[in-house]
Amino acid sequence: MATYDDMKQLAKMLETEFNSGTIDRVRARELADKLLPHHPELRNTLTSVHRRMSR
């Protein structure tokens, strides 16, 4: 269940950023890293989030 909550939190953060809000980029990167082993089908998306948040 924790990965589901993490996914919801990451989605909300990305939505906030999309709507020109500010987010904790370090936390978003950590969530992407944490979720990757549990969701290999989202590898491209989570890797992209990780790279964008590292800038």
C-alpha positions as CSV (number, residue, x, y, z in Angstrom):
1,M,0.0,0.0,0.0
2,A,2.9,2.3,0.6
3,T,3.9,2.3,-3.1
4,Y,0.3,3.3,-4.0
5,D,0.5,6.3,-1.6
6,D,3.9,7.2,-3.0
7,M,2.6,7.1,-6.5
8,K,-0.3,9.3,-5.5
9,Q,2.1,11.8,-3.9
10,L,4.4,11.9,-6.9
11,A,1.4,12.4,-9.2
12,K,0.1,15.3,-7.1
13,M,3.6,16.8,-7.1
14,L,3.9,16.6,-10.8
15,E,0.4,18.0,-11.3
16,T,1.4,21.0,-9.0
17,E,4.5,21.6,-11.1
18,F,2.5,21.3,-14.3
19,N,0.2,24.0,-13.0
20,S,3.2,26.3,-12.4
21,G,3.4,25.5,-8.7
22,T,6.6,24.9,-6.7
23,I,7.4,21.4,-5.5
24,D,10.2,19.7,-3.4
25,R,12.2,18.4,-6.3
26,V,14.5,16.3,-4.1
27,R,11.4,14.5,-2.7
28,A,10.0,14.0,-6.2
29,R,13.3,12.5,-7.3
30,E,13.4,10.2,-4.2
31,L,9.9,9.0,-4.9
32,A,10.8,8.2,-8.5
33,D,13.8,6.2,-7.3
34,K,11.7,4.4,-4.7
35,L,8.9,3.5,-7.1
36,L,11.1,2.2,-9.9
37,P,11.8,-1.3,-8.5
38,H,8.1,-1.8,-7.9
39,H,6.9,-0.5,-11.3
40,P,9.3,-1.6,-14.0
41,E,6.6,-0.9,-16.6
42,L,7.0,2.8,-15.7
43,R,10.8,2.8,-16.1
44,N,10.9,5.4,-18.9
45,T,8.5,7.7,-17.0
46,L,10.2,7.4,-13.6
47,T,13.7,7.8,-15.1
48,S,12.5,10.9,-16.9
49,V,11.1,12.3,-13.6
50,H,14.4,11.5,-11.9
51,R,16.4,13.3,-14.6
52,R,14.2,16.4,-14.7
53,M,14.3,16.7,-10.9
54,S,18.1,16.4,-10.9
55,R,18.5,19.6,-12.9
